[in-house]
Amino acid sequence: MTLPVNFEDLIAKANALKLYRKLIIQLNKDLLFANIDLEFDADTLPTSLKLILQETVFNLIRHKFSDYLNLLYQIDVSEQKIKSLDSSNMVRLSEDVTFLILQREWQKVWYKSNFI
């Protein structure tokens, strides 16, 4: 499995394999387990998904950092990848973290669809 390199690539792969809905379901499940008050409708457009999740990540970083760390732990985003991001620009950081979250959720969904 080659990981998507950007958001558009991720969505294209998810749509091509008809796994976009499962991606949202997995994301909702992990948000719930991380006690984040956010749930996406199964019909959420990809652009809305990205923007709302990015805004949530931005707010968590700024106002509820422990909840942000808990979310990353719950989703199992690589600590090494997070540390490699440039944290000087909060908007850019939240965008990059959002992609890493979606990328990790995509891995989970892809593995489940192919091996379970």
KOLMAR-444134 format. One record per residue (C-alpha): residue number from 1; residue in one letter; z, x, y. Coordinates in pm, 1 decimal, padded with zeros to 6 digits. Layout:
R zavex drenvex       pz       px       py
R   NUM       A        Z        X        Y
...
//
This chain:
R zavex drenvex       pz       px       py
R     1       M  00000.0  00000.0  00000.0
R     2       T -00094.2  00133.0  00339.4
R     3       L  00132.1  00016.6  00618.4
R     4       P -00022.6 -00160.7  00916.1
R     5       V -00057.7  00072.4  01213.0
R     6       N -00021.0 -00192.9  01483.2
R     7       F  00059.0 -00559.0  01530.8
R     8       E -00302.4 -00674.9  01513.0
R     9       D -00354.9 -00487.5  01185.0
R    10       L -00038.4 -00641.4  01040.9
R    11       I -00143.6 -00994.2  01130.4
R    12       A -00496.4 -00935.6  01000.3
R    13       K -00359.7 -00817.9  00664.5
R    14       A -00110.4 -01104.2  00645.3
R    15       N -00381.9 -01360.7  00719.6
R    16       A -00633.6 -01202.1  00484.3
R    17       L -00384.3 -01221.0  00197.4
R    18       K -00257.3 -01562.9  00307.0
R    19       L  00094.2 -01425.1  00350.6
R    20       Y  00158.2 -01500.6  00717.4
R    21       R  00378.6 -01803.4  00641.4
R    22       K  00578.8 -01598.1  00392.3
R    23       L  00623.0 -01329.9  00657.8
R    24       I  00778.2 -01588.2  00890.2
R    25       I  00998.2 -01722.6  00609.5
R    26       Q  01122.7 -01371.2  00529.0
R    27       L  01187.4 -01298.4  00895.3
R    28       N  01379.7 -01625.3  00936.7
R    29       K  01587.8 -01545.0  00630.4
R    30       D  01683.8 -01201.6  00760.1
R    31       L  01754.3 -01333.4  01110.4
R    32       L  01988.8 -01589.8  00957.5
R    33       F  02166.2 -01325.8  00745.1
R    34       A  02204.9 -01107.2  01054.5
R    35       N  02358.1 -01405.7  01237.1
R    36       I  02085.5 -01405.4  01504.2
R    37       D  02030.4 -01748.7  01653.7
R    38       L  01652.0 -01756.0  01621.0
R    39       E  01424.4 -01938.8  01382.1
R    40       F  01047.8 -01952.3  01386.0
R    41       D  00846.0 -02253.1  01282.3
R    42       A  00606.9 -02181.0  00995.6
R    43       D  00315.6 -02264.4  01227.5
R    44       T  00419.1 -02019.5  01501.5
R    45       L  00119.7 -01834.5  01641.1
R    46       P  00127.7 -01456.1  01594.5
R    47       T  00131.9 -01388.2  01968.6
R    48       S  00427.7 -01622.2  02015.2
R    49       L  00604.2 -01464.2  01720.2
R    50       K  00565.1 -01119.7  01873.1
R    51       L  00669.5 -01220.9  02225.4
R    52       I  00974.7 -01423.3  02123.7
R    53       L  01093.6 -01162.3  01876.3
R    54       Q  01039.5 -00885.7  02131.3
R    55       E  01237.5 -01075.8  02394.5
R    56       T  01517.8 -01129.3  02143.8
R    57       V  01523.1 -00760.9  02050.5
R    58       F  01525.5 -00665.6  02419.2
R    59       N  01823.1 -00894.4  02486.8
R    60       L  02009.4 -00769.4  02181.5
R    61       I  01964.9 -00406.4  02287.8
R    62       R  02084.4 -00480.9  02640.7
R    63       H  02364.5 -00728.7  02576.2
R    64       K  02464.6 -00734.1  02208.6
R    65       F  02403.6 -00386.1  02075.0
R    66       S  02619.4 -00430.4  01764.8
R    67       D  02418.2 -00742.8  01673.7
R    68       Y  02100.0 -00541.3  01726.4
R    69       L  02224.0 -00272.6  01487.3
R    70       N  02325.9 -00539.6  01237.6
R    71       L  01976.7 -00689.6  01252.6
R    72       L  01814.9 -00351.7  01187.8
R    73       Y  02052.5 -00297.9  00896.6
R    74       Q  01984.8 -00643.3  00751.2
R    75       I  01609.5 -00599.4  00770.8
R    76       D  01641.2 -00239.9  00648.6
R    77       V  01441.3 -00075.9  00924.5
R    78       S  01430.9  00300.9  00879.4
R    79       E  01691.9  00475.4  01092.1
R    80       Q  01462.3  00775.5  01114.3
R    81       K  01183.4  00562.5  01261.8
R    82       I  01420.7  00407.4  01515.3
R    83       K  01548.8  00748.1  01621.5
R    84       S  01194.1  00874.7  01669.9
R    85       L  01117.4  00607.2  01932.2
R    86       D  01123.1  00681.7  02303.6
R    87       S  01422.0  00498.4  02448.1
R    88       S  01355.3  00577.9  02814.1
R    89       N  01164.0  00251.6  02867.8
R    90       M  01352.1 -00052.6  02735.9
R    91       V  01049.7 -00282.2  02733.2
R    92       R  00844.0 -00031.3  02535.8
R    93       L  01137.5  00033.6  02303.4
R    94       S  01179.0 -00337.5  02231.1
R    95       E  00805.3 -00365.8  02162.0
R    96       D  00814.7 -00071.1  01920.8
R    97       V  01126.4 -00198.2  01744.2
R    98       T  00969.1 -00542.8  01712.3
R    99       F  00670.7 -00387.4  01538.3
R   100       L  00897.7 -00188.5  01304.0
R   101       I  01084.8 -00508.1  01217.2
R   102       L  00763.0 -00694.7  01142.1
R   103       Q  00624.4 -00397.2  00952.6
R   104       R  00934.1 -00385.7  00728.9
R   105       E  00923.9 -00761.4  00675.2
R   106       W  00556.6 -00725.9  00583.4
R   107       Q  00648.0 -00465.2  00320.6
R   108       K  00898.0 -00703.4  00163.4
R   109       V  00651.0 -00992.4  00156.8
R   110       W  00366.3 -00778.0  00022.7
R   111       Y  00580.0 -00631.2 -00257.3
R   112       K  00709.1 -00973.8 -00358.7
R   113       S  00358.4 -01118.6 -00368.1
R   114       N  00226.0 -00830.2 -00577.6
R   115       F  00511.6 -00746.7 -00812.1
R   116       I  00740.1 -01047.9 -00846.9
//
